[in-house]
């Protein structure tokens, strides 16, 4: 799956998952869907896997051979998916993939270096924990990841250049003070912008001065 924004890693399939072959079904899956929506990420850019690939009745072996035997498969999945962010769910997965000694209560909502090369992981308690608590109480922790994602949106916007801007100098359809437009372009991360006033030479001159002032590249455009 290309272009994975977030990879969620759970512990192992439960009874429902084992029967359907789909990770995170039932109440935990519905809450995970709510998390994805809360983060503002398309479900198509998210993947969900488990550390342990098989159903383990009575929760047997979760700290032993099963985790060790399945680890190479998880490592290969991460190589293939190459996610931008990894969210680990639950205490066992968090400790297995970070080698941290902090309790999950202390670690939740934070990033830690992981056993995977150049990949930090974000720690959350398992959705089933919150389901047992009425499906509330996760917002503050997940907000830390949401803030990071929102910062990256601004970074992605920098790849574009506004090419059709009018100012108060435009003779037929003025649209705001020129300095306000240039300052806003700078504040949201644009490296250049184009002025396409139906304009005046004085407006173009002021535009170039303001672009120099705010250290962005000014482009003079002509609208036909």
FIMINU-326767 format. One record per residue (C-alpha): residue number from 1; residue in three letters; chain; x negated, z, y. Coordinates in pm, 1 decimal, padded with zeros to 6 digits. Layout:
<rs>
[NUM ala A [X Z Y]]
...
</rs>
This chain:
<rs>
[1 unk A [00000.0 00000.0 00000.0]]
[2 unk A [-00158.5 -00115.4 00324.7]]
[3 unk A [-00160.3 00060.0 00659.8]]
[4 unk A [-00071.8 00409.9 00536.9]]
[5 unk A [-00037.9 00646.5 00832.0]]
[6 unk A [00021.7 00970.6 00641.2]]
[7 unk A [-00040.0 01058.1 00277.1]]
[8 unk A [00137.6 01370.0 00152.7]]
[9 unk A [-00018.5 01536.4 -00151.0]]
[10 unk A [00195.2 01772.7 -00357.1]]
[11 unk A [00104.0 01970.6 -00665.8]]
[12 unk A [00280.5 01820.9 -00966.6]]
[13 unk A [00608.8 01659.7 -01070.1]]
[14 unk A [00896.6 01896.9 -01125.4]]
[15 unk A [01177.7 01848.6 -01375.0]]
[16 unk A [01373.0 01608.4 -01151.2]]
[17 unk A [01062.3 01409.7 -01063.1]]
[18 unk A [00965.8 01389.2 -01428.0]]
[19 unk A [01306.2 01244.6 -01517.8]]
[20 unk A [01322.1 00992.1 -01232.3]]
[21 unk A [00954.4 00901.2 -01203.6]]
[22 unk A [00981.6 00943.9 -00825.1]]
[23 unk A [00789.6 01215.8 -00636.4]]
[24 unk A [00976.8 01461.8 -00417.6]]
[25 unk A [01340.1 01409.4 -00503.8]]
[26 unk A [01608.0 01672.6 -00457.4]]
[27 unk A [01612.9 01926.9 -00176.4]]
[28 unk A [01234.4 01926.6 -00124.5]]
[29 unk A [01238.0 01549.0 -00091.0]]
[30 unk A [01517.8 01558.7 00165.4]]
[31 unk A [01321.9 01809.0 00370.7]]
[32 unk A [01009.2 01593.7 00345.9]]
[33 unk A [01215.8 01299.5 00476.6]]
[34 unk A [01314.8 01521.5 00768.4]]
[35 unk A [00947.1 01599.1 00835.0]]
[36 unk A [00859.7 01230.0 00843.2]]
[37 unk A [01140.5 01165.3 01090.4]]
[38 unk A [01025.8 01463.6 01298.8]]
[39 unk A [00674.6 01318.1 01316.9]]
[40 unk A [00811.2 00986.3 01440.3]]
[41 unk A [00645.2 00783.9 01166.3]]
[42 unk A [00814.7 00503.6 00974.7]]
[43 unk A [00874.0 00596.1 00609.3]]
[44 unk A [00716.8 00260.7 00522.7]]
[45 unk A [00386.5 00396.0 00656.9]]
[46 unk A [00395.4 00712.9 00447.2]]
[47 unk A [00301.4 00769.4 00083.9]]
[48 unk A [00362.5 01066.8 -00142.5]]
[49 unk A [00151.4 01155.6 -00446.9]]
[50 unk A [00075.6 01461.4 -00657.3]]
[51 unk A [-00255.1 01619.7 -00747.4]]
[52 unk A [-00142.9 01670.3 -01107.4]]
[53 unk A [00016.6 01358.9 -01248.9]]
[54 unk A [00216.6 01509.1 -01534.5]]
[55 unk A [00503.8 01754.5 -01568.1]]
[56 unk A [00376.8 02102.2 -01660.9]]
[57 unk A [00656.0 02315.4 -01809.9]]
[58 unk A [00651.2 02681.0 -01704.9]]
[59 unk A [00386.0 02597.9 -01442.9]]
[60 unk A [00115.5 02630.4 -01710.0]]
[61 unk A [-00239.2 02510.5 -01645.0]]
[62 unk A [-00197.1 02442.3 -01275.5]]
[63 unk A [-00527.7 02604.2 -01187.5]]
[64 unk A [-00723.2 02471.0 -01483.1]]
[65 unk A [-00773.2 02159.0 -01685.5]]
[66 unk A [-00475.7 01964.7 -01553.8]]
[67 unk A [-00602.6 01969.8 -01194.4]]
[68 unk A [-00959.3 01885.6 -01296.2]]
[69 unk A [-00853.8 01604.5 -01528.9]]
[70 unk A [-00621.9 01444.9 -01273.4]]
[71 unk A [-00857.2 01473.1 -00976.8]]
[72 unk A [-01036.5 01136.9 -01032.3]]
[73 unk A [-00700.0 00959.7 -01024.4]]
[74 unk A [-00611.1 01122.5 -00693.1]]
[75 unk A [-00952.1 01033.4 -00554.3]]
[76 unk A [-00899.4 00669.6 -00649.0]]
[77 unk A [-00551.2 00669.0 -00491.9]]
[78 unk A [-00698.6 00789.1 -00164.4]]
[79 unk A [-00963.8 00517.4 -00176.8]]
[80 unk A [-00698.2 00250.1 -00228.6]]
[81 unk A [-00448.3 00382.5 00025.6]]
[82 unk A [-00709.2 00480.1 00286.7]]
[83 unk A [-00459.6 00690.0 00485.9]]
[84 unk A [-00517.5 00777.0 00849.5]]
[85 unk A [-00405.7 01135.7 00783.0]]
[86 unk A [-00367.9 01350.8 00472.4]]
[87 unk A [-00120.3 01638.9 00454.0]]
[88 unk A [-00171.7 01880.9 00163.7]]
[89 unk A [00133.1 02074.4 00050.1]]
[90 unk A [00105.5 02420.2 -00097.9]]
[91 unk A [-00162.6 02680.3 -00168.5]]
[92 unk A [-00312.5 02535.8 -00487.1]]
[93 unk A [-00354.1 02183.4 -00350.3]]
[94 unk A [-00492.6 02313.1 -00020.4]]
[95 unk A [-00759.3 02527.5 -00188.4]]
[96 unk A [-00845.9 02266.9 -00450.5]]
[97 unk A [-00903.8 01996.3 -00190.7]]
[98 unk A [-01080.1 02203.4 00077.1]]
[99 unk A [-01260.8 02484.8 -00108.3]]
[100 unk A [-01136.1 02719.9 00163.6]]
[101 unk A [-01075.9 03090.4 00103.5]]
[102 unk A [-00825.2 03146.1 00385.3]]
[103 unk A [-00470.8 03216.2 00275.0]]
[104 unk A [-00227.9 02932.3 00327.0]]
[105 unk A [-00049.0 03147.5 00585.6]]
[106 unk A [-00369.9 03145.6 00791.6]]
[107 unk A [-00446.9 02780.2 00720.6]]
[108 unk A [-00105.2 02627.3 00780.2]]
[109 unk A [-00082.9 02394.2 01077.2]]
[110 unk A [-00460.2 02336.9 01089.1]]
[111 unk A [-00706.3 02066.8 00987.6]]
[112 unk A [-00990.8 02134.5 00744.0]]
[113 unk A [-01275.3 01925.0 00602.7]]
[114 unk A [-01189.5 01811.9 00252.1]]
[115 unk A [-01373.3 01722.6 -00065.8]]
[116 unk A [-01305.9 01357.6 00018.3]]
[117 unk A [-01574.5 01184.6 00221.7]]
[118 unk A [-01491.2 01163.8 00594.6]]
[119 unk A [-01134.5 01282.6 00537.7]]
[120 unk A [-00993.5 01598.3 00693.6]]
[121 unk A [-00665.6 01735.1 00562.5]]
[122 unk A [-00376.0 01899.1 00742.4]]
[123 unk A [-00229.6 02203.5 00566.5]]
[124 unk A [00139.7 02281.4 00517.7]]
[125 unk A [00322.4 02507.8 00279.7]]
[126 unk A [00520.6 02316.6 00021.4]]
[127 unk A [00866.0 02196.9 00129.4]]
[128 unk A [01017.3 02401.3 -00155.0]]
[129 unk A [00897.1 02716.8 00021.8]]
[130 unk A [01097.3 02625.4 00331.4]]
[131 unk A [01397.7 02519.2 00123.5]]
[132 unk A [01408.8 02873.2 -00013.4]]
[133 unk A [01402.5 02998.7 00347.4]]
[134 unk A [01694.0 02782.3 00455.3]]
[135 unk A [01484.7 02471.9 00541.2]]
[136 unk A [01372.2 02618.8 00873.8]]
[137 unk A [01048.7 02763.1 01010.8]]
[138 unk A [00822.1 02460.5 00963.3]]
[139 unk A [00849.3 02313.0 01313.0]]
[140 unk A [00569.6 02503.8 01489.0]]
[141 unk A [00312.2 02419.0 01224.5]]
[142 unk A [00407.7 02052.5 01198.3]]
[143 unk A [00402.9 02021.7 01577.9]]
[144 unk A [00022.4 02036.0 01561.9]]
[145 unk A [00015.7 01711.1 01366.0]]
[146 unk A [00288.7 01557.8 01580.8]]
[147 unk A [00084.2 01623.8 01896.3]]
[148 unk A [-00213.4 01442.2 01743.3]]
[149 unk A [00001.7 01143.9 01645.9]]
[150 unk A [00144.0 01125.0 01998.0]]
[151 unk A [-00208.3 01117.9 02142.5]]
[152 unk A [-00291.7 00826.9 01913.8]]
[153 unk A [00009.7 00633.1 02042.6]]
[154 unk A [-00145.9 00639.3 02390.4]]
[155 unk A [-00475.5 00521.5 02243.6]]
[156 unk A [-00301.5 00231.2 02069.8]]
[157 unk A [-00137.7 00127.3 02398.3]]
[158 unk A [-00484.0 00073.2 02546.2]]
[159 unk A [-00517.4 -00243.4 02338.1]]
[160 unk A [-00260.8 -00413.4 02563.8]]
[161 unk A [-00275.3 -00528.7 02926.3]]
[162 unk A [00033.3 -00537.8 03153.1]]
[163 unk A [00046.0 -00896.0 03279.7]]
[164 unk A [00362.3 -00903.1 03489.8]]
[165 unk A [00367.4 -00637.5 03764.5]]
[166 unk A [00540.2 -00654.8 04102.2]]
[167 unk A [00485.4 -00425.0 04399.2]]
[168 unk A [00648.3 -00363.1 04734.4]]
[169 unk A [00458.6 -00668.0 04862.3]]
[170 unk A [00662.0 -00904.7 04645.9]]
[171 unk A [00882.0 -01099.8 04885.4]]
[172 unk A [01197.3 -01127.0 04671.7]]
[173 unk A [01182.4 -00855.6 04405.3]]
[174 unk A [00961.8 -00567.3 04514.1]]
[175 unk A [00923.6 -00287.4 04260.1]]
[176 unk A [00748.5 00020.8 04388.6]]
[177 unk A [00435.4 00130.1 04572.5]]
[178 unk A [00126.2 -00056.5 04464.2]]
[179 unk A [-00087.1 00256.6 04431.0]]
[180 unk A [00177.0 00421.6 04212.4]]
[181 unk A [00165.2 00124.2 03975.0]]
[182 unk A [-00213.6 00119.6 03949.7]]
[183 unk A [-00239.5 00496.9 03910.8]]
[184 unk A [00022.4 00494.3 03633.8]]
[185 unk A [-00161.5 00216.9 03450.7]]
[186 unk A [-00477.0 00425.6 03461.8]]
[187 unk A [-00304.2 00744.1 03348.9]]
[188 unk A [-00151.8 00586.2 03035.9]]
[189 unk A [-00487.0 00438.8 02936.4]]
[190 unk A [-00474.3 00073.9 03042.1]]
[191 unk A [-00815.4 -00075.4 03112.5]]
[192 unk A [-00674.9 -00370.2 03311.5]]
[193 unk A [-00353.8 -00493.4 03472.3]]
[194 unk A [-00231.6 -00808.5 03642.9]]
[195 unk A [-00040.3 -00835.4 03970.6]]
[196 unk A [00204.8 -01127.3 03982.1]]
[197 unk A [00369.3 -01069.1 04320.1]]
[198 unk A [00542.8 -01357.1 04494.3]]
[199 unk A [00317.0 -01211.1 04735.9]]
[200 unk A [00097.3 -01171.2 05029.8]]
[201 unk A [-00277.5 -01187.2 05065.9]]
[202 unk A [-00279.8 -00833.8 05203.8]]
[203 unk A [-00105.5 -00713.3 04887.2]]
[204 unk A [-00360.3 -00879.1 04663.8]]
[205 unk A [-00643.6 -00732.5 04871.9]]
[206 unk A [-00501.2 -00379.9 04847.2]]
[207 unk A [-00446.5 -00428.9 04474.4]]
[208 unk A [-00812.9 -00508.8 04419.2]]
[209 unk A [-00922.1 -00209.0 04626.0]]
[210 unk A [-00695.8 00020.8 04423.2]]
[211 unk A [-00822.9 -00117.3 04092.6]]
[212 unk A [-01177.1 -00038.4 04207.9]]
[213 unk A [-01063.9 00311.0 04310.9]]
[214 unk A [-00907.7 00384.4 03969.2]]
[215 unk A [-01179.9 00203.7 03770.5]]
[216 unk A [-00961.2 -00052.6 03597.3]]
[217 unk A [-00995.1 -00430.6 03594.7]]
[218 unk A [-00764.1 -00608.0 03838.0]]
[219 unk A [-00624.5 -00951.6 03748.4]]
[220 unk A [-00447.3 -01174.3 04000.4]]
[221 unk A [-00164.8 -01369.5 03838.7]]
[222 unk A [00071.6 -01643.5 03952.0]]
[223 unk A [00435.7 -01651.4 03845.0]]
[224 unk A [00602.0 -01991.6 03817.1]]
</rs>
